[in-house]
Amino acid sequence: MPLQPVMFDQSRLDRIRVWMDSYVEQRKYAGSSFLLRQNGSEAFFHASGLRSVESDLPFERDTLVRIYSMTKPITSVALMMLVERGLFHLDAPVSDFLPEFKEMRALVPEAKSIDHTEDAPTPTLHQLLTHTSGFSYPFNPGVLPEAMDEQDLLFKPNQGLLADRVQDLAGLPLAFQPGTRWEYSVGTDVLGRVIEVVSGQTLAQFFEQHIFEPLGMRETAFSVLSGAGDRFASLYTPLAGDAMALNSANQGDDSLRLVDSCAGSPFFETTTFSGGGGLISTLDDYAKFADMLRNRGIGNGQRLLGPKTIEFMMRNHLPGDIASMGPKSFAEQPMEGMGFGLAGSVVLNPGRVRVPGSIGDFSWGGMASTYFWIDWQNDLTAVFFTQLSPSSSYPSRAELKALVHAAMIE
């Protein structure tokens, strides 16, 4: 039960419509949708703009989008389902399942080249879950990200078997000694491979059987489902260069430059099941997953995880906030006043985060500016979808959360 039940002022909720429409009018987003649920019931919905500027198609409730890193909480839930079966514990080194990670090296502090390394312990599953493993992303700054970028190690939808990409990753050193820092990484992709090894299923098969089917998530998958291609949104960027260059300030002349359209997208024939960022979903489908978390493991009348496991996942698993872990990487959420659980960020101090919210709010987003959060105190689930990369382009997440809190009345 919520600690502080609230009611909403409808006229203030309507400000969200104005805000969403303004993003479209200013050509910040081509289109977007937002769903707010309280205690499992719909409190607000609005869709605005276009899912395809080039085809003049509206952004609608059933529009399919690339959720990118909002895949990570789903992978984390899948892993914890195996933990609940007693198949392994979180302090197990990843080499127990993937022997290619048995002998690890890490870059020495201030390393200037990829071969400037020292011995390192193998990261644990817990360190992979919390982004303290020493892995990284190609779009982060540093020696390891540069090497990953050269090998295009981003686990894109058309890069072949997950097992092969993880094997390539094992050939590189860690960015730092495991447990010493926080750095956003492909660690969740490695966990996806662990799930495959332990379960004997592909990650796509495990998700479908154990998460999507029980929750009734019929339109969430690694590939655009047959017959649904006309509902698949195009992806845009305001950058002149690579849309995944999250730290780039290289703005282009077109704020909505087309990056990936529904015609010829690699998401129609996915070969790489990326647990870190590979899923496509609809607004209502993802809300079913988020509501399962809010409802402490139950969704669609099915229990996926025990309530104590959910509570454990949503706690802060870092010594302090993310900022205290010396991050050098890009992050899609504020770092001060924000902790990190086993699937996303956890608000420790809304004042330090500088965004209205409740202590314990759990959230995460995706590279295409999608976002969701769960407010335990007010029994809220919120899901926002759009398709603009990178997610650092505009402060939409902070603005949206402030709009929702402004509409709360006692």
N, C-alpha and C positions, 0 to 999 in steps of 0.2 A: 504493500500500500504506500502511496506517496506520503511524504512527511508534511508537505505543505500544499494541499489541494488548492488549485486556483481555477478561476473562471477567466474567459477571454472576452475582451471588449471587441466586438465585431468590427466596429469602425476603425479600430487600431490594427486589427488583422488585415483589413483592406489596404492598409499602407503597403503591405507586402506586394499586392498586385501592382501598385503604382511603381514601386521600386523595381520589380521584375520587368515591367514594361519599359521603364526608363533605360535599363541596361540594353534592351533591344533597340530602342530609339537612338541611343548613342552609339550603336554598333559595337558595343563591348561583347555582348553575346548574341549569337544568331537567334537563339531561343532557349527556353528553360522551363522546368516544371518543379513544383514544390508541394510536398505532402506533409502535413502535420497531423499526428494522431495522439490522442490522449486517452489513456486507459483502454487502448485497443480500438477506439472509435475515431472516425475522421473528424478533425476540428477545422481543417482548412485545406483547400487545394486550389492551385492556379497553374495554368500553363500559358506561356507567352511566346510569340515569335515563331521562328521557322526551324525545323529540323534539317532542312536543306534549302539554302539560299538559292543555289543554282537551279533547283527544280521547283521552287516556290511551294514547298510542302510544310504544313504547320507542325510545330512541336506540340505533341499531344500526350495524353496520359499513358498511352501504350507505346510511345516511342522507345526504341531500343538504343541504348548508349553503351559506350566503352566505359566501364567503371574503374578500370586500371587498378590502383592500389586499394580500392574498396573490396578487392578480391582477398586481400590479406586477412581480414577478420574471419572470412569464410574458411580459409586454409587453417587458421588458428583453431577454429571450432573443430574442424576435421581432426586435427592432431590431438586435441584434448578428448575427443571421442575415443581415440585409441588409448590414451592415458587412462581413461576411466575403465577400460577393459583390463588394465594391469599389464599391458604389453611392454611398457617401458616407463621410465621416470624422466623428469625434465633435466636432471643433472647428467644424464647419459651423454657421452661425447658423440657427435654426429658420425664419427668413424665406426661406431658399433653397427651402423646400418649402411654407411657408404665408405668402404675401406679406402677409397681414393683420398680421403682427408686424414689418414692416419698419421702421416709425418708432415707437420705443418711448419711453415716459416712465416714470420711477420716482418714488415719493414721496420727498420730501426727508427727511432725518433729523428725527424728532420731528414729522412732519406731523400736523396736526389735522383736515384735510379731504382728500377724495379728489382735489381739484384742485390741491393744493399739491405740485407735481411739478417735475422737472428732466429734461433729456435723459438717455437711457440707451442703451447698446448693446443690440442684440438678443441674448437668451440663446442659448447654443450647445446642441447636443444633449447634450453632456457635462454641462452645468450642469442641464439638465432631468433627466437620469438621477440626478444626485447631490443634488437638492433645493437647489441653490445658485443657481437661476435668477432668483429674485425673485418667483415665483408663490407662492400661498398656498392655504389652505383656508378655507371659511366658518367652521369651528369654531375657528380660531386667533384669538388676540387681535390687535387692531389695526384701522387704518383700512381697508386693503384687504379683510380678511376681512368687515368689516361691509358693505362695498359688494357683495361676492360673496354674502353672506347675503340682502341685499335682492333680488338677482336670482336667488336659489336656484341658484347655480352650484356644484352638488355632483355633477353628472354622474350623477344618479339613473337607474334603469333605464327610466323612463317619460318622459324629457325630450327625445325626438326625436333627430334625426340628430346624430351626433358632430360633424360639420362645422359645424353651426349653433351648438352649444354652445361650440366652440372659437372661432368667430367672435365670440360674445358676450364671451368672456374677453379677446380682443384689444382690446376697447373700454375695458378698464380698465388703469391703470398697474401697474407692478411695485411690490412692497412695499419693495424696496431695490435697489441697484445689483447687477447679476448678479455672482456670484463672491465677494461680500463677506460673506455670511452663509449659514447653513443654516436652511431653514424648510420643514417638511413641506408638500407642495403637490400641486396637480393637474397638475404638469408631466408626469407619466406619461400622463395623459389626452391631453395635447398630442402626446406621442410616439406614442400610438395613432393619432392622425390623420395623423402623418407616415408611419407604416407604410402606412396606407390610400393616401395619395397616391403613394408610391414604388412600392408593389406593384400598384396598380390593383385591389385587392380590399378588401372591408370587413374590419374587424379580426376579425370573427367568422369569415369565410371563411379569412383567413390563419392564424388560430390552428388551425382545424380541419384544414386541409390540411398545414401545415408543423410542427405541434406535437402536437395531440391524436391525429390519426390515426397518425402514426409511433410515438408512445409507447403507443398502445392506451388512451388516456384517453377512453373512450366515454361517460362521464357528466359531462363537464365542458363547460359552455357558458354563454352569457349568459342563456339562458332555461331554465326547468325543462323537461326533455325530455318529450315526449308519453308518457303512461302512467306517469310516475314521480312524479306529484304527491303520492301518499300517502306517499312517502318524504321529502318536503321538510319540513325542520324549521321550527318557528315561531321567531320572534325575540322576545326579551324584554329588558326594561331594569329596573334598580332605581330609575331617576330618575322624578321626578314629571312632568317636562317632556319636552323633546326628547331622544330616545335618542342622538342624534348630538352632543349638547352635551358634548363630551369634558372641558371644564374646569369643568363644573357640579358643585356639591356639593349640589344640590337633590334630596335623597333622598326617595323617595315612601314610601307606607305598604306597598306591595306590592313585594317584592324581585324578583318575576318578573311584572312587568306586561307583558301582551301588546302587541307593537308591530306585528308583521306575521305573520299566520298563513298556512297553505297555501291557505286559501280567499280568493281575491281579491287575492293578492299581485301587485304589478307585475312580479315576476320570471317570471310566466307569459306575459307579452306584452312582452318587452323591446324597446325601440326605440333605446336609447342604449347603444352598445358602449363601455363605460368600461374603458379599459386600466389605470386606476388603482384600480378597485374593483368591477367589474361581474360577475365570474364566480361560478358555482355549481359545486360539485364534491363528490366523495365522498372519504373518507379514503384509500382505496387508489389512486384516481386521482391525487390530489395527491402521494402517496408516489412514484408513478412519475415525476412531474416532478422531485421533490426528489432521487430516486435518480439521475436523469440528471445533475443538477448534481454530486452526490457522485462519480459515475463519470466526471466530466470530459467531459461532452458526449454520452455514449452511453446510450441507454435502449431497451429492447425490441429490442435488436439493431440499432438505427438510430442513426447519428451525426447529432445536430442541430447541434452546434458543435464546433470544434476544441478540444483540451485546453488549448492556450495561451490561447485566447479565454476559456475558463472561468476559468482561473487569473487572467487579467487582470481579469475582472469581479469576482472575489472579493477582490481587493486593496483596501486602503483608498485611496480617491481624494481624500481631504481632506488639508489640510496637517497636521492633527493629529487629535484625537478630535472628535466632534460638539460637545461642550461648548466647545471652543476656537473654534468658529465663531459664538458668540454667539446661539444659538437662542432665540427667544421663543415658539415654537410648541409645541403638544402633540407628544409623540413616544411611540410605542408601545414603545420600547426605552430602556434606560439610555443616557445621553449621555456620562458620564465613562468613559474607558477604552474607548469604543466608536467605531470608525470607520465609514465608509460606502463601500460598493462601488458597482457599477452595477446592483444589484438588491436590496440589503438591507444590513443592518448586519454589521460585522466586528469580532470581539473583538480588541482590541489588548493589553489588560491585564485579566485576570479579576479581579485584586484591586481595580482601580479600578471595574470594573463591579459588583463586590460580589455576584456570582452565580458559583457554581462553573462552570467551563468550561475550554476549551482555547484557546490563542492561535490565531486564525484561524477560529474558529467563525463560521459564516455563518447569519443568521436573518432572519425578518421575520414579521409577524403581520397580523391584520385587525381591523376595528372591532368585530366580533362575538366578540372574545376568542379567535379561532383563532390558531394559532402553529405555526411549524416551524423546525427548525434542522438544520444539517449540521455534524458534528464530523469534520473531516478526519483528525485524529490517531488517533481511535479507530474510524474508518470507520463512523460512525453517521448514520442519517437518522431524525428524529423528527417526527411530525405530530400535533398536538392539535386537535380540533374541538369546539366548543360553539357556542351562539348567544345571547350576552348582550352588549348594547351599553350603554355604551361599554367598550372594552377596558381602560380604567384603573380599572374597578370593584374588582378584586381582584388581588393579586400572584401570580396562578396561574402565570404563565410562569416567574418566578424560582423558585417553589416546585417546579414540575415538573422543571426542569432540575437543581435540587439533589437531588431524589429519584433521578433517573437516575444522577447522579455518585456518589451514596451507594451505589448498587448495583454499582459497578465494583470488581472485585478484580483484583490482578495475577496 
